[in-house]
């Protein structure tokens, strides 16, 4: 079932958000690779995911170390703690040439995770695009959906996905993945605009805490007249 679809590697797939995305995409029929710096940990996470995902026939969730996962995949997702982001990105950069990199990492600065903290380039995604160059199409997305909602396969995420990137076709590919994960994706413009998605996360964390919400998300209102 997954042969005509891109192979997806989720680096940071052992974490809550990455694992939730991996689960939903595998259930939707994509071949998914969970990547980690520790191959054994990735394999354990993949086995646990496969047990609960109710995979379609022929679909696999596998675990590999990050460089092998990135080399095997067509589209790579990076969902890792901000503190380790650059080191992990550098460890896989040779495998990313010609591919789409989906940046999910948010520049949180513990312990003040409910305050906006942005890198000098404006966003993690913009910094990654500069670091990798034009050979990689960086797209920023999935910053504002609650990990717990993704991991609960009985729950439809009550959240839209803002998608940013300089390449329209790459954004379209990520919007298709948003739909596969149960979300509506919206073109948010070029990678310079990714600052909005990344900065919203600490705001949502603050809203969750202040108002006792279990995973606040965002919705785009209005009726679209263009796809």
Protein Blocks (a to p, Z undefined) as FASTA:
>chain_A
ZZmpccdddehilpmklmmmmmmmmmnopacddddfblklmmmmmmmmmmmnopaehiac
ddddfklmmmmpmbdcddddfklmmmmmmmmmmmmgopacddfbdcdddfblmbccddfk
opaklmmmmmnommbccddehklbcfklmmmmkbccdbddddddfblklmmmmmmmmmmn
opacddebjfklmmmmmmmmmmmmmmmmmnopghiadddedjdfbZZ
